[in-house]
Amino acid sequence: MFEKVNQMAEQMATSVSRRQFLGRLGRGALVAAGVVGGFLAFGSEAQAGKRVCGADSVAYCAGRVVGAPCGSPRRPGHCVGNPCKCV
């Protein structure tokens, strides 16, 4: 594996030293690992396909996504259904 990286460094490094190439390769791998780690850590927050409550929903829920918090501080709830209501 290390030999393949050395061969790539020799082929691609026309004006860059091997040390600089390996440093850039390491930084690229670190960035890629950070992106993958971010998706794994925060992937549950970025869910696609949530429905938005329509205009015929209860006033607390109109225009919000299904599952959004609603209600008042005394009676908190979340928007469910279609049309949405605060439960």
C-alpha positions as CSV (number, residue, x, y, z in Angstrom):
1,M,0.0,0.0,0.0
2,F,2.8,2.4,0.9
3,E,4.5,1.6,-2.4
4,K,1.4,2.5,-4.3
5,V,1.2,5.9,-2.5
6,N,4.9,6.5,-3.3
7,Q,4.3,5.7,-7.0
8,M,1.3,8.1,-7.1
9,A,3.5,10.7,-5.4
10,E,6.2,10.3,-8.0
11,Q,3.8,10.4,-10.9
12,M,1.8,13.4,-9.8
13,A,4.5,15.4,-8.2
14,T,6.0,17.4,-11.1
15,S,6.8,20.5,-9.0
16,V,5.9,19.2,-5.5
17,S,8.1,17.2,-3.2
18,R,7.0,13.9,-1.9
19,R,6.7,15.3,1.6
20,Q,4.4,18.1,0.4
21,F,2.3,15.6,-1.6
22,L,1.9,13.2,1.4
23,G,1.1,16.2,3.6
24,R,-1.7,17.3,1.2
25,L,-2.9,13.7,0.9
26,G,-3.1,13.5,4.7
27,R,-5.0,16.7,5.0
28,G,-7.4,15.5,2.4
29,A,-8.0,12.3,4.3
30,L,-8.5,14.3,7.5
31,V,-11.2,16.4,5.8
32,A,-12.9,13.4,4.3
33,A,-12.9,11.7,7.7
34,G,-14.4,14.9,9.2
35,V,-17.2,15.0,6.7
36,V,-18.1,11.3,7.2
37,G,-17.9,11.8,11.0
38,G,-20.3,14.8,10.7
39,F,-22.8,12.8,8.7
40,L,-22.7,10.0,11.3
41,A,-22.9,12.4,14.2
42,F,-25.6,14.7,12.9
43,G,-27.3,12.6,10.2
44,S,-30.5,12.2,12.3
45,E,-31.1,15.9,12.1
46,A,-31.1,16.1,8.3
47,Q,-34.1,13.9,7.4
48,A,-35.8,14.4,4.1
49,G,-39.4,13.9,3.3
50,K,-41.1,15.6,6.3
51,R,-44.5,16.9,5.5
52,V,-45.5,20.5,6.0
53,C,-48.8,21.2,7.7
54,G,-51.2,22.9,5.3
55,A,-53.2,26.1,5.7
56,D,-56.3,24.1,6.8
57,S,-54.4,23.0,9.9
58,V,-54.8,24.4,13.4
59,A,-53.2,27.9,13.7
60,Y,-50.3,26.6,15.9
61,C,-49.3,24.1,13.2
62,A,-50.0,25.8,9.9
63,G,-46.9,26.0,7.8
64,R,-44.8,23.9,10.2
65,V,-43.3,20.5,9.7
66,V,-45.1,17.4,11.1
67,G,-43.6,16.8,14.5
68,A,-42.7,20.4,15.2
69,P,-43.4,21.7,18.7
70,C,-46.6,23.6,19.1
71,G,-49.1,24.9,21.7
72,S,-48.4,27.2,24.6
73,P,-46.0,26.9,27.5
74,R,-48.8,25.6,29.7
75,R,-49.9,23.0,27.1
76,P,-47.0,22.0,25.0
77,G,-47.4,19.5,22.2
78,H,-46.3,18.6,18.7
79,C,-48.0,18.8,15.2
80,V,-49.5,15.5,14.0
81,G,-51.8,14.5,11.2
82,N,-53.0,16.0,7.9
83,P,-54.5,18.6,8.5
84,C,-52.3,19.0,11.5
85,K,-53.4,19.5,15.0
86,C,-51.5,20.1,18.1
87,V,-51.4,17.0,20.3
